[in-house]
Amino acid sequence: MRKTFSFTLTSLLMTALIGCSSTPSAPASTGATGTPQPAKPTQTAQADTSKSKDPIKLRVAWWGGQSRHDYTLKMIDMYEKAHPNVKIEAEYAAFDDYWKKLVPQAAANDLPDVIQMSVAYISQFGDRGQLEDLGPYLQKGTIDKSSISDSYLKVGQYNGKQYQLTLGVNALAVAYDPQMIKDAGATLPSNNWTWDDLEAIGAKLKAKGKLVAANIDDRNYLSFYLRSNGGNLFRPDGTALGYTDTKLYTDYYTRLQRMYNNGYLLSLDKQAQKKGVPEDDELVLGNAGTTFTWSNLFSADSAIAKRPLEIAPPPGPNIDKGLFLQSSQGLSVSKNSKNKEEAISFVNFMINDIEANKIMKGERGVPISTKVQDAIKPLLSPADQKVVDYVAWAGTQTKSDNPIDPIGAVEVSKLLTDTSQQILYNKISPADASAKFFKDSNAILAKNKK
């Protein structure tokens, strides 16, 4: 599983945003010059929408692995050739490093013009007036929404404002190595497998010197487990946790603690060394049978692993209740951008330009434009097609939307990480951790009450 955001800087995130979410190196910052030659721009890309021909510098920031960086730079090069007066400064990094860079930028009111934004942080940045409302640009057609469903627009909305446009939708998933699991004598994951099945696979893999997974993400998979059992992590109004039966938390972490103690998961000290990129995923490296992930990351895992991988939903029962479609990541525009029109033009390019999306090929999630979806289908690799098919299947299973993260979600997530680590270190029982998490989280979220 991708290492979740390192919450050691949570307090910095909160104070930084109020004032205007290992020490890593800063993200790379570079112009797009010198990147590999992209495909020729389409008619859409060639139409220079810039009102002024004066030189414009646009800062664009994103997170990801090396393959994402490479193809995004190709897309930027395409845009610059269609807009000769625009020079784009690219700022990119691995997930953790990206947010640590963004925190001081937010504090200094110096955010990039275009920001790859997670739904986990829309409320924090949006509530503090740091993101542009994209709604008016959609209404007047500056951003073309003619082939985009309203349901896809909703995933980037908060408090009536369109703070993000998703680059693609995805779903929680488990990528797995079928040959490794077969060789261990275990049963393969399926569309109706269970947590008990996962543990059984873990026991078989452990006997062969392999892990079942590096880890199982606290935030996303506890949320999935709660949804599977009729709850949610947050209430829709953001004023409390979305469940009242604390036994759900206890049961989930009792199982996770057992799997960790049995050696089915990577040790916490080794987990802490992970950068959260495909290149260092234990499944990709051949050390684990599965990785708990998001569907859009499957293609990169498959390409880097260079061996056949398959995709399945997270374990059940009640998988249909637990699954939901979410923005894999999207684009936001800084409220303080001095070049908003050009920033909006670039967002429209990333969302709607067909030739640009032929480069991206849905790596950031299944595209939200039906025109783009139709155009890239013939270009998809077998792994890409598995993702499209899986997300389509997940969409038929989804019972309800997942509430957008409220103010305080960052603090709650930090608390969840802290308590879960104490459980795995055997410093606190799952039941005591459940009571503490429930009490402290509700105290944080109660501040959202009007």
C-alpha positions, 0 to 999 in steps of 0.5 A: 500500500502507498505510504499514507501522508506523513502527519508529523507536519500536521500542526504546521499545516494547520497553523500555516493555513490559518496564518494566510496539511525524515526530512525530505528533499524539496520537490524538483522545479524545472521548466519543461524545456528538454523533455522528450518530444511529445505527439503533435498538438491537436486543433484544441491545443493549437488554439492560443487562448491567451488574451495577451501575448505578453510573456507569462510564467505559470507554476504548475505543481503535482505529486507522483512517481517518475513515469507521471513526472515524465509524461506530464512534462510532455503535456506541458511541452505540448501546451507551451508550443501551442501558447508560445508566450507561456513558460511553465515552471514545473514543481513535482515530488513524491506525495509526502514531499509535495505536501511538505513543500506546499505548506510553507508556500501556503503560509507565504501566500505563494502557492503555484498557479495550478495545484494538483489537489487531493480531496482530503485538503479541499476543505482546508485550503478552500475555507481559508480562501486560497483556492479559486472557485472554478464554477463561474469558468464552467458556467461561461465555458472557459472550461468545457463541461459539455462532455462531463457528468455533473456527478463528476463535478460534484467530487470537487465541490465544497460549500457550494464552490467548485474548488477542484476539477478531478483529473479522473475517478478511481476506487479503492482496490487490491493489486495482486501477484496471481503467480506468487499467491498460487505458488504459495498454495493460497486462493486468489482474491476475487470480487467476493473475498473476505478479510478472513481470506486475506489472512489465509493468504498471509499465512501461506505467503509467510511460509514462503518468506513473503508478505501479504502486503507492506501495510494496509492504509489506516485512513482509507481502509478503516473508512471502507470497513466502516462503510461495509458495516453501515457507518462512515469515517465522517458524518456528512455535516462534518461535525462528528465521526460517521459511526457510533459502534466503537466495536467496529474500530476495535474489530478492525484493528484487532485483525490488523494487529494480529496480521502485523504480529504474525509477520504478514505486514512490513515492520513499521520502521521499514514502512517509515522509509517508504516514499509512497511511489510505485518504484518502492512498493513491496508488491512491485519489488516482488516481496509481497503478494498484494498492495492495498491501493487506488485503481489508478495506480495499478497501471504504473505498478504493472509496468514497473513490476514487469510481470502480470498483476491482477486487480480486485476489490478490498475484502468484504463482506458487504463490498458493495456497501464499502466501495465508492468512487472518488477523485484520484486527484484533481486540479485547483487554481490558486486564488492569488494567481496573477495569471488566472486566465492562463491557469484556467486555460491549462486546467481545461487543456489537462481535462479536455484536450484529446491529444494531451490525454493520449499521453496521460492515458488515464494514469491519474484515473478514468478521465471525466470527459466522455470524449476523452474516454472514447478517444483513448480507449484504443490506446490502452494497455491491457493493464489500463483496460483492467483499470477501466473495467474495474472502475466501471464495475465498482461504479455498479457496486457503489451504494452512496457517495463518500462525504468530502473531508471536513475541517479537522480531517487532517487532525483526525487522520493524524490521531488515527495514525498515532493510535494505530501505530501504538496498537501495532507496537502493542502499547495500547489495546485495540479497545482502548485505542478505539475509545480514545480515537472516538472521544478525541476525534469527536472533540475535534469535529465538534468545532464544526458545529454552527 
